[in-house]
Amino acid sequence: CALIHDDVMDGSDTRRNKPAIHKLFESLHDDSSYQGNSERFGLASAILLGDLALVWADRLLVESGVTREEFINAQSVFSDMRDELMAGQYLDVLEGALATTSVERSLKVARFKSGKYSIERPLHLGVAIALGSPSKDNPLNWKLSEFGLPLGEAFQLRDDLLGIFGDPDITGKPAGDDLREGKRTVLMAMAMERTTDAGRTELISYLGRPDLSHEIIEVLRGIIIDSGAVESVEGLIEKLTYDALQASQSHEIAPDAHDLLSALAASATARKS
């Protein structure tokens, strides 16, 4: 649901080197010579399919085989996770509309859009089912939040770097796609703060233009690198990952889970796609 709707909101044409869902249905409309506007057909189909995916997520939980009590406990966390995801998606849209350049605000988007639903809440979901309690006062939940939130933010920061500097053959997205979409990321906020007046003017002028050429993207990449923003984001990813790993070693967490959480941290932050 999140990925399908995210591509609609961002106007992304591809995902993993394949057409985004709305573009796939748009092509179906064109190839089948349907009546009406193919773009609107694609967008409407993607919205409905995303809604259907959200319904299927509910069905998967209902039909998973957990007990009634386990389901009730899990549902509480699952509902919180979906609420936070929708809030994060809206904040992402809002920041683009406001054209903000605040590192603090961009970090808040990263926390709600990615950190919570990618890592923190899934861990809480496991606690709710395994221990039979969704209680937010559970010390294990607190410690898993100390692990999951910084790691989730680091995960999103890596995604922000890949959105501008990632290899299209690996990411499955066009080079510099986040620049075309006008993403108000932590990376972009740092670049805006630290670049020269001339560099800031260039970034403001081109950010969010869907027709950016490869040559212009290379210029904007150079401005971002020269500002020191890439180095700073890499440093922040390292710090957030360190904080998460420290939390993962807590006595509240079973010793045999420490290595698993460390592996999760490496997978989330060292990825290329």
C-alpha positions as CSV (number, residue, x, y, z in Angstrom):
1,C,0.0,0.0,0.0
2,A,2.7,2.5,1.1
3,L,4.9,1.8,-1.9
4,I,2.1,2.0,-4.5
5,H,0.7,5.2,-3.1
6,D,4.1,6.7,-2.5
7,D,4.9,6.3,-6.2
8,V,1.6,8.1,-7.1
9,M,2.3,11.0,-4.7
10,D,5.9,11.4,-5.9
11,G,5.1,11.0,-9.6
12,S,7.6,8.2,-9.8
13,D,7.6,6.3,-13.1
14,T,9.6,3.3,-12.1
15,R,10.3,1.0,-9.1
16,R,13.0,-1.6,-9.2
17,N,13.6,-1.1,-12.9
18,K,10.0,-1.8,-13.7
19,P,7.1,0.6,-14.3
20,A,5.4,1.9,-11.2
21,I,1.9,0.5,-10.7
22,H,0.1,3.7,-12.0
23,K,2.4,3.7,-15.1
24,L,1.7,0.0,-15.7
25,F,-2.1,0.6,-15.7
26,E,-1.6,3.7,-17.8
27,S,0.2,1.6,-20.4
28,L,-2.6,-1.1,-20.2
29,H,-5.1,1.7,-21.0
30,D,-3.1,2.8,-24.0
31,D,-2.3,-0.7,-25.3
32,S,-5.9,-1.8,-25.0
33,S,-7.3,1.4,-26.7
34,Y,-9.6,2.1,-23.7
35,Q,-11.8,5.2,-23.8
36,G,-10.9,8.2,-21.7
37,N,-7.7,9.5,-20.2
38,S,-5.0,6.9,-19.7
39,E,-3.1,8.9,-17.0
40,R,-6.2,9.2,-14.9
41,F,-7.0,5.5,-15.4
42,G,-3.5,4.6,-14.2
43,L,-3.7,6.8,-11.1
44,A,-7.2,5.6,-10.1
45,S,-6.2,2.0,-10.6
46,A,-3.1,2.5,-8.4
47,I,-5.0,4.2,-5.6
48,L,-7.5,1.3,-5.6
49,L,-4.8,-1.3,-5.7
50,G,-3.0,0.4,-2.8
51,D,-6.3,0.4,-0.8
52,L,-6.7,-3.3,-1.6
53,A,-3.2,-4.0,-0.4
54,L,-4.1,-2.3,2.9
55,V,-7.2,-4.5,3.2
56,W,-5.1,-7.6,2.4
57,A,-2.7,-6.6,5.2
58,D,-5.6,-6.8,7.6
59,R,-6.7,-10.2,6.2
60,L,-3.2,-11.6,6.6
61,L,-3.2,-10.7,10.3
62,V,-6.7,-12.0,10.8
63,E,-5.9,-15.3,9.0
64,S,-2.4,-15.7,10.3
65,G,-3.4,-18.3,12.9
66,V,-2.7,-16.2,16.0
67,T,-5.1,-16.6,18.9
68,R,-7.9,-14.1,19.6
69,E,-5.9,-12.6,22.4
70,E,-2.8,-12.4,20.3
71,F,-4.7,-10.7,17.5
72,I,-6.2,-8.1,19.8
73,N,-2.8,-7.2,21.2
74,A,-1.2,-7.1,17.8
75,Q,-4.0,-5.1,16.3
76,S,-3.3,-2.2,18.8
77,V,0.3,-1.9,17.6
78,F,-0.7,-2.5,13.9
79,S,-3.2,0.4,14.1
80,D,-0.6,2.7,15.6
81,M,1.9,1.8,12.9
82,R,-0.6,2.6,10.1
83,D,-1.6,5.9,11.8
84,E,2.0,6.9,12.0
85,L,2.8,5.9,8.4
86,M,-0.1,8.0,7.1
87,A,1.1,11.0,9.2
88,G,4.6,10.6,7.9
89,Q,3.4,10.4,4.3
90,Y,1.4,13.6,4.8
91,L,4.3,15.4,6.5
92,D,6.4,14.4,3.4
93,V,3.9,16.0,1.1
94,L,3.5,19.0,3.3
95,E,7.2,19.7,3.5
96,G,7.4,19.7,-0.3
97,A,4.5,22.1,-0.5
98,L,6.1,24.4,2.1
99,A,9.5,24.1,0.4
100,T,11.2,23.9,3.8
101,T,14.9,23.5,4.3
102,S,14.9,22.4,7.9
103,V,17.1,19.5,9.0
104,E,14.9,19.0,12.2
105,R,11.7,18.9,10.2
106,S,13.1,16.5,7.6
107,L,14.3,14.2,10.4
108,K,10.8,14.2,11.8
109,V,9.5,13.1,8.4
110,A,12.2,10.3,8.3
111,R,11.1,9.1,11.7
112,F,7.4,8.9,10.9
113,K,7.6,8.0,7.2
114,S,10.2,5.2,7.6
115,G,11.7,4.7,11.1
116,K,8.5,3.7,12.9
117,Y,6.9,1.4,10.3
118,S,10.0,-0.1,8.9
119,I,11.7,-1.2,12.2
120,E,10.2,0.1,15.5
121,R,6.6,-1.0,15.2
122,P,7.3,-4.4,13.6
123,L,9.5,-5.2,16.7
124,H,6.7,-4.0,18.9
125,L,4.3,-6.3,17.0
126,G,6.5,-9.2,17.9
127,V,6.5,-8.2,21.5
128,A,2.7,-7.9,21.6
129,I,2.3,-11.4,20.2
130,A,5.1,-13.1,22.1
131,L,4.5,-11.6,25.5
132,G,0.7,-11.1,25.2
133,S,0.8,-7.4,25.9
134,P,0.8,-4.3,23.6
135,S,1.6,-2.1,26.7
136,K,3.7,0.9,25.9
137,D,5.0,0.7,29.4
138,N,6.8,-2.6,28.7
139,P,10.6,-2.0,29.3
140,L,11.4,-4.2,26.3
141,N,9.3,-2.0,24.1
142,W,11.2,1.1,25.3
143,K,14.6,-0.6,24.6
144,L,13.4,-1.8,21.1
145,S,12.3,1.8,20.4
146,E,15.8,3.0,21.4
147,F,17.1,0.5,18.8
148,G,14.4,0.9,16.1
149,L,13.9,4.6,15.8
150,P,17.5,5.7,15.2
151,L,18.0,2.7,12.9
152,G,14.9,3.5,11.0
153,E,16.0,7.1,10.6
154,A,19.4,5.9,9.4
155,F,17.6,3.6,6.9
156,Q,15.7,6.6,5.5
157,L,18.9,8.7,5.3
158,R,20.6,6.0,3.3
159,D,17.5,6.0,1.0
160,D,17.9,9.8,0.6
161,L,21.5,9.4,-0.5
162,L,20.6,6.6,-2.9
163,G,17.8,8.8,-4.3
164,I,20.3,11.2,-5.6
165,F,23.6,9.3,-5.9
166,G,22.5,5.7,-6.3
167,D,23.3,3.5,-9.3
168,P,20.1,3.2,-11.4
169,D,21.1,-0.3,-12.4
170,I,21.0,-1.3,-8.7
171,T,18.3,1.0,-7.2
172,G,15.9,0.6,-10.1
173,K,15.2,4.3,-10.2
174,P,16.4,6.9,-12.7
175,A,19.6,8.8,-11.6
176,G,18.8,11.8,-9.4
177,D,15.1,11.0,-9.2
178,D,14.7,12.7,-5.8
179,L,15.9,15.9,-7.4
180,R,13.2,15.7,-10.1
181,E,10.6,15.0,-7.4
182,G,11.7,17.8,-5.2
183,K,12.2,15.7,-2.1
184,R,12.8,17.8,1.1
185,T,15.2,15.4,2.7
186,V,17.8,15.8,5.4
187,L,20.4,15.7,2.7
188,M,18.8,18.5,0.8
189,A,18.2,20.6,4.0
190,M,21.9,20.3,4.9
191,A,23.0,21.2,1.4
192,M,20.7,24.3,1.4
193,E,22.1,25.4,4.7
194,R,25.8,24.9,3.9
195,T,26.2,25.7,0.2
196,T,27.1,29.1,-1.2
197,D,24.4,31.7,-2.1
198,A,25.0,30.8,-5.8
199,G,24.7,27.1,-5.0
200,R,21.5,27.6,-3.1
201,T,20.0,29.6,-5.9
202,E,20.8,26.8,-8.3
203,L,19.2,24.2,-6.0
204,I,16.1,26.2,-5.4
205,S,15.8,26.9,-9.2
206,Y,15.9,23.3,-10.3
207,L,14.6,21.2,-7.4
208,G,11.3,19.6,-8.2
209,R,11.5,20.1,-12.0
210,P,10.5,16.8,-13.7
211,D,12.4,17.6,-16.9
212,L,15.9,17.8,-15.4
213,S,18.5,16.7,-17.8
214,H,21.4,14.4,-16.8
215,E,23.8,17.4,-17.2
216,I,21.8,19.5,-14.7
217,I,21.6,16.6,-12.3
218,E,25.3,16.3,-12.4
219,V,25.7,20.0,-11.6
220,L,23.3,19.7,-8.6
221,R,25.1,16.7,-7.4
222,G,28.3,18.6,-7.4
223,I,26.8,21.4,-5.4
224,I,25.5,19.0,-2.8
225,I,28.9,17.3,-2.5
226,D,30.8,20.5,-2.3
227,S,28.5,21.7,0.5
228,G,29.6,18.9,2.7
229,A,26.1,17.6,3.1
230,V,26.9,14.1,1.9
231,E,29.7,13.7,4.4
232,S,27.5,15.0,7.2
233,V,24.6,12.6,6.3
234,E,27.1,9.7,6.3
235,G,28.3,10.8,9.7
236,L,24.7,11.0,11.0
237,I,23.9,7.5,9.6
238,E,27.0,6.2,11.5
239,K,26.0,7.9,14.7
240,L,22.4,6.7,14.5
241,T,23.5,3.2,13.7
242,Y,25.9,3.3,16.7
243,D,23.1,4.4,19.0
244,A,20.9,1.6,17.7
245,L,23.6,-1.0,18.2
246,Q,24.3,0.2,21.8
247,A,20.6,-0.2,22.6
248,S,20.5,-3.7,21.0
249,Q,23.0,-4.9,23.6
250,S,20.7,-4.1,26.5
251,H,20.0,-6.8,29.1
252,E,16.3,-6.3,28.4
253,I,16.9,-8.0,25.1
254,A,17.6,-11.8,24.9
255,P,21.3,-12.4,24.3
256,D,20.6,-14.7,21.3
257,A,18.8,-11.7,19.6
258,H,21.8,-9.4,19.8
259,D,23.5,-10.8,16.7
260,L,20.2,-10.7,14.8
261,L,19.7,-7.1,15.6
262,S,23.2,-6.2,14.6
263,A,22.7,-8.0,11.3
264,L,19.5,-6.0,10.8
265,A,21.4,-2.8,11.4
266,A,24.0,-3.6,8.8
267,S,21.4,-4.6,6.3
268,A,19.4,-1.4,6.8
269,T,22.3,1.0,6.5
270,A,24.9,-0.5,4.2
271,R,22.6,-1.3,1.4
272,K,23.0,-0.2,-2.2
273,S,19.3,-0.3,-3.2
